[in-house]
Amino acid sequence: MKDTEHASAAADCCHTGDERKSHHSDKTKAALTTRLNRIEGQIRGVKGMIEKDTYCDDVLNQIAAIQSALNSVGRLLLEGHMKSCVIERIQSGEHEVIDELLVTVNKLMK
């Protein structure tokens, strides 16, 4: 995502009452969908490599690239979440969002 997409991702989350929902702009959704479609294609490629008995090191390098791409998508979503949802919830007195965020970050770092 470009820097302008980072900025728009920051305003994409929303939390109102009991409804927890993200409100990503069409531009952000399109960018994330494009990245995820590319990752999906990479996964199909790895499956094909395994079926063709491709050298293990080559397959492992492709898996590393996929993991990096997924981490990138996760970082972008986390950034937008922190810059919007988390800030809004803290400002409204919902400090439990910090514990929720820590659980999520720990999952992402595994």
BAFI-3210 file (N, C-alpha, C; in Angstrom, 3 decimals, decimal comma, padded with zeros to 6 digits):
// residues 110
n [1|2|3|4|5|6|7|8|9|10|11|12|13|14|15|16|17|18|19|20|21|22|23|24|25|26|27|28|29|30|31|32|33|34|35|36|37|38|39|40|41|42|43|44|45|46|47|48|49|50|51|52|53|54|55|56|57|58|59|60|61|62|63|64|65|66|67|68|69|70|71|72|73|74|75|76|77|78|79|80|81|82|83|84|85|86|87|88|89|90|91|92|93|94|95|96|97|98|99|100|101|102|103|104|105|106|107|108|109|110]
n.u [000,830|000,442|001,616|-000,584|-002,628|-002,098|-002,763|-005,501|-006,319|-006,123|-008,412|-010,421|-011,574|-014,198|-016,061|-018,946|-020,974|-022,165|-021,552|-018,986|-017,026|-015,298|-014,836|-013,762|-012,460|-013,397|-011,131|-009,120|-010,090|-009,905|-007,124|-006,196|-007,518|-006,350|-003,705|-004,166|-005,234|-002,984|-001,347|-002,869|-002,547|000,201|000,226|-001,160|000,771|002,882|001,717|001,590|004,332|005,093|003,639|005,038|007,414|009,408|012,574|013,244|014,318|013,717|010,922|010,578|011,620|009,672|007,510|008,410|008,289|005,549|004,702|005,873|004,452|001,847|002,305|002,783|000,248|-001,133|000,243|-000,495|-003,278|-003,260|-002,019|-003,921|-006,026|-005,001|-004,638|-007,168|-009,624|-008,610|-007,659|-010,050|-011,638|-010,193|-010,343|-013,036|-013,191|-012,969|-010,843|-010,175|-009,603|-006,891|-005,874|-007,126|-005,864|-003,200|-003,369|-003,984|-001,684|000,238|-000,589|-000,090|002,654|003,595]
n.v [-001,178|002,259|005,360|007,098|005,300|004,125|006,217|006,438|003,989|004,347|005,651|003,850|002,051|001,285|001,504|000,995|000,981|-002,260|-003,280|-004,381|-003,452|-003,019|-000,291|-000,103|001,885|001,865|001,946|001,029|-001,554|-002,643|-002,563|-004,265|-006,619|-007,112|-007,660|-009,953|-011,686|-012,030|-013,382|-015,677|-016,777|-017,293|-019,307|-021,342|-021,746|-022,806|-025,189|-026,430|-026,616|-028,475|-030,690|-031,169|-032,077|-030,179|-028,827|-028,787|-026,522|-024,423|-024,429|-023,838|-021,242|-019,897|-020,229|-018,678|-016,174|-015,925|-015,891|-013,493|-011,693|-012,023|-011,139|-008,473|-007,567|-007,952|-006,114|-003,683|-003,671|-003,718|-001,278|000,598|-000,097|000,549|003,309|004,242|002,699|001,806|004,176|005,687|004,116|004,190|006,926|007,069|005,894|003,146|001,251|-001,413|-002,153|-002,083|-004,451|-006,264|-005,560|-006,231|-009,036|-009,625|-008,631|-010,319|-012,740|-012,193|-012,066|-014,616]
n.w [000,000|-000,672|000,825|000,977|001,061|003,485|005,182|004,659|005,604|008,274|009,048|008,866|010,636|012,934|015,911|017,457|020,147|020,819|018,398|016,476|013,957|010,889|008,738|005,968|003,350|-000,132|-001,697|000,043|000,603|-001,970|-002,386|-000,324|-001,046|-003,528|-002,744|-001,171|-003,087|-004,675|-002,848|-002,521|-005,060|-004,947|-003,033|-004,366|-006,301|-004,776|-003,990|-006,496|-006,984|-005,064|-005,921|-008,264|-007,400|-006,753|-005,834|-002,406|-001,015|-002,719|-002,577|000,129|000,189|-001,274|000,443|002,578|001,373|001,045|003,719|004,511|002,898|003,921|006,532|005,967|005,096|007,482|009,148|007,968|008,407|011,204|011,774|010,809|012,487|015,025|014,761|014,521|015,525|018,075|019,267|019,279|020,977|023,387|023,923|024,434|026,841|026,977|028,048|028,046|025,529|025,139|026,304|024,594|022,192|022,800|023,007|020,353|019,014|020,102|018,960|016,275|016,314|016,613]
ca.u [000,000|001,144|001,412|-001,952|-003,492|-001,881|-003,547|-006,933|-006,566|-006,227|-009,762|-011,315|-012,197|-015,252|-016,621|-020,084|-021,747|-021,803|-021,215|-017,575|-016,992|-014,402|-015,451|-012,671|-012,839|-013,324|-009,725|-008,397|-010,556|-009,340|-005,687|-006,024|-007,979|-005,309|-002,592|-004,588|-005,339|-001,614|-000,914|-003,603|-001,857|001,478|-000,054|-001,426|002,064|003,622|001,068|002,072|005,752|005,163|003,154|006,057|008,648|010,400|013,594|012,667|014,769|012,950|009,573|010,679|011,789|008,359|006,705|008,889|007,754|004,113|004,588|006,206|003,329|000,752|002,687|002,602|-001,188|-001,458|000,773|-001,319|-004,542|-002,972|-001,760|-005,206|-006,795|-004,456|-004,805|-008,577|-010,455|-008,020|-007,677|-011,447|-012,137|-009,517|-010,924|-014,388|-013,085|-012,927|-009,428|-009,969|-009,121|-005,445|-005,678|-007,524|-004,802|-002,028|-003,643|-003,879|-000,272|000,934|-000,934|000,600|004,091|003,949]
ca.v [000,000|003,527|006,153|007,620|004,196|003,981|007,260|006,127|002,825|004,811|006,134|002,828|001,234|001,950|000,696|001,688|000,113|-003,666|-003,643|-004,214|-003,562|-002,118|000,388|000,219|002,555|000,994|001,931|000,144|-002,918|-003,085|-002,791|-005,474|-007,751|-007,368|-008,332|-011,301|-012,489|-012,379|-014,404|-016,895|-017,320|-017,840|-020,569|-022,325|-022,024|-023,709|-026,497|-026,977|-026,959|-029,732|-031,751|-031,400|-032,478|-029,099|-028,855|-028,312|-025,181|-023,492|-024,380|-023,129|-019,812|-019,382|-020,170|-017,507|-014,997|-015,871|-015,453|-012,073|-010,966|-012,047|-010,241|-007,111|-007,290|-007,844|-004,848|-002,585|-003,688|-003,352|000,160|001,286|-000,392|001,320|004,746|004,647|001,991|001,781|005,547|006,065|003,392|004,736|008,242|006,909|005,268|001,681|000,919|-002,846|-002,335|-002,306|-005,894|-006,904|-005,290|-007,018|-010,426|-009,670|-008,455|-011,573|-013,728|-011,827|-012,244|-016,041]
ca.w [000,000|-000,702|002,031|001,012|001,467|004,926|005,846|004,586|006,448|009,649|009,333|008,354|011,669|013,695|016,987|018,051|021,032|020,782|017,033|016,151|012,512|010,178|007,612|005,059|002,112|-001,307|-002,121|000,965|000,340|-003,248|-002,197|000,483|-001,843|-004,531|-002,050|-000,767|-004,308|-005,050|-001,885|-002,880|-006,229|-004,496|-002,341|-005,421|-006,918|-003,886|-004,123|-007,760|-006,825|-004,299|-006,812|-009,294|-006,708|-006,822|-004,793|-001,134|-000,673|-003,552|-002,013|001,406|-000,103|-001,669|001,666|003,314|000,684|001,369|005,107|004,536|002,302|004,898|007,621|005,472|005,159|008,905|009,671|007,463|009,138|012,588|011,804|010,695|013,696|016,140|014,526|014,531|016,515|019,411|019,786|019,555|022,154|024,574|024,165|024,980|028,152|026,866|028,167|027,829|024,161|025,215|026,510|023,342|021,226|023,183|022,612|018,898|018,644|020,454|017,941|015,038|016,462|016,742]
c.u [000,872|000,838|000,003|-002,932|-003,325|-002,744|-005,032|-007,266|-006,758|-007,638|-010,820|-012,029|-013,259|-015,753|-017,755|-020,884|-021,244|-021,375|-019,748|-017,429|-015,945|-015,150|-014,336|-013,211|-012,741|-011,888|-008,901|-008,796|-009,943|-007,856|-005,430|-006,435|-006,952|-004,139|-002,963|-004,764|-003,957|-001,083|-001,585|-002,952|-000,516|001,278|-000,356|-000,121|002,893|003,029|001,542|003,526|005,900|004,716|004,187|007,400|009,768|011,332|013,083|013,061|014,008|011,527|009,596|010,867|010,472|007,434|007,110|008,341|006,268|003,912|004,882|005,056|002,133|001,053|002,492|001,134|-001,609|-000,976|-000,074|-002,654|-004,347|-002,742|-003,067|-006,051|-006,318|-004,722|-006,260|-009,327|-009,895|-008,056|-009,097|-011,954|-011,479|-010,125|-012,334|-014,379|-013,025|-011,474|-009,141|-009,476|-007,616|-005,151|-006,035|-006,427|-003,559|-002,185|-003,455|-002,427|000,513|000,643|-000,189|002,093|004,529|004,646]
c.v [001,238|004,287|006,711|006,543|003,921|004,985|006,944|004,912|003,246|005,252|005,093|002,009|002,020|000,983|001,501|000,701|-001,313|-004,124|-003,332|-004,474|-002,613|-001,519|000,854|000,907|001,555|000,867|000,972|-001,308|-003,466|-003,408|-004,065|-006,718|-008,118|-008,117|-009,765|-012,212|-012,937|-013,495|-015,737|-017,571|-017,934|-019,191|-021,669|-022,720|-022,982|-025,111|-027,181|-027,397|-028,293|-030,896|-032,124|-031,797|-031,455|-029,195|-028,141|-026,881|-024,128|-023,327|-023,588|-021,630|-019,183|-019,266|-018,955|-016,221|-014,822|-015,374|-013,962|-011,233|-010,918|-011,125|-008,787|-006,697|-007,091|-006,539|-003,664|-002,512|-003,258|-001,846|000,955|001,106|000,467|002,813|005,183|003,966|002,102|003,174|005,965|005,393|003,881|006,088|008,150|006,139|003,753|001,194|-000,574|-003,144|-002,582|-003,788|-006,668|-006,756|-006,116|-008,489|-010,569|-009,563|-009,720|-012,672|-013,458|-012,111|-013,695|-016,522]
c.w [000,000|000,575|002,121|001,424|002,945|005,669|005,804|005,432|007,903|010,009|008,989|009,419|012,415|014,756|017,596|018,874|020,992|019,391|016,768|014,668|011,957|009,015|006,691|003,819|000,962|-001,794|-001,259|000,741|-000,937|-003,105|-001,399|-000,297|-002,907|-003,908|-001,683|-001,978|-004,781|-004,142|-002,200|-004,089|-005,862|-003,811|-003,354|-006,126|-006,089|-003,963|-005,406|-007,683|-006,094|-005,168|-007,870|-008,706|-006,846|-005,626|-003,538|-000,797|-001,475|-003,017|-000,707|001,207|-000,529|-000,459|002,497|002,684|000,990|002,796|005,234|003,982|003,254|006,078|007,221|005,515|006,620|009,508|009,223|008,191|010,589|012,718|011,738|011,939|014,869|015,987|014,554|015,666|017,931|020,032|020,161|020,826|023,432|024,931|024,744|026,300|028,140|026,889|028,016|026,414|024,144|025,397|025,247|022,289|021,532|022,811|021,106|018,442|018,955|019,447|016,644|015,109|016,600|015,513]
res [m|k|d|t|e|h|a|s|a|a|a|d|c|c|h|t|g|d|e|r|k|s|h|h|s|d|k|t|k|a|a|l|t|t|r|l|n|r|i|e|g|q|i|r|g|v|k|g|m|i|e|k|d|t|y|c|d|d|v|l|n|q|i|a|a|i|q|s|a|l|n|s|v|g|r|l|l|l|e|g|h|m|k|s|c|v|i|e|r|i|q|s|g|e|h|e|v|i|d|e|l|l|v|t|v|n|k|l|m|k]
***
